[in-house]
Amino acid sequence: MKTSNYLKDLREETVASLQEQLVAAKKELFNLRFQNATNQLDNTARIKEVRKNIARIQTIITEKAKAEA
């Protein structure tokens, strides 16, 4: 249920704000990978969650681009 609410919120966003969220998620993923490499990361499942969120954001951006065209 949590992901469906997240997707609903993403679909209501503008493309510009989705781009900002995408950049923020990629930065977070970089930081998580860095922490994982230095053995400072406690919750390794967060990497998978952030990767899926990035894919969700990119999918919605693509959907909006196709809808405009």
Secondary structure, 3 states (H helix, E strand, C coil): CHHHHHHHHHHHCCHHHHHHHHHHHHHHHHHHHHHHHCCCCCCCHHHHHHHHHHHHHHHHHHHHHHHHC
